Amino acid sequence: MYFEDWLREDEIGSFTLEDYSDIMLEHLIEFEMQQFMDAEHELDFVKLILAKSPALKKVSIFACFKLDEGEDEEILKMLYLSPRASPGVKITLR
């Protein structure tokens, strides 16, 4: 079984920030995600981390494959335009 087979969007569903209004990650300073596959649920998870972490200084995302030209800029733009509890957080995508 492949990773993609058990992480299908229709089985996971999407969530909103309101679904997690009771969560706050006050002590999270750095966040790292490895094996990023540019799936919608992964982006939603990073957006949740950004929105719920007021002390966050650094987010590092490591793709598990080479992204298409311009795709990395689009992902970064989307994340920087998302609600963030820490406006000075630095986000990198490699």
Secondary structure, 3 states (H helix, E strand, C coil): CCHHHHCCHHHHCCCCHHHHCCCCCCCCCEEEEEEECCCHHHHHHHHHHHHHCCCCCEEEEEECCCCCCCHHHHHHHHHHHCCCCCCCCEEEEC
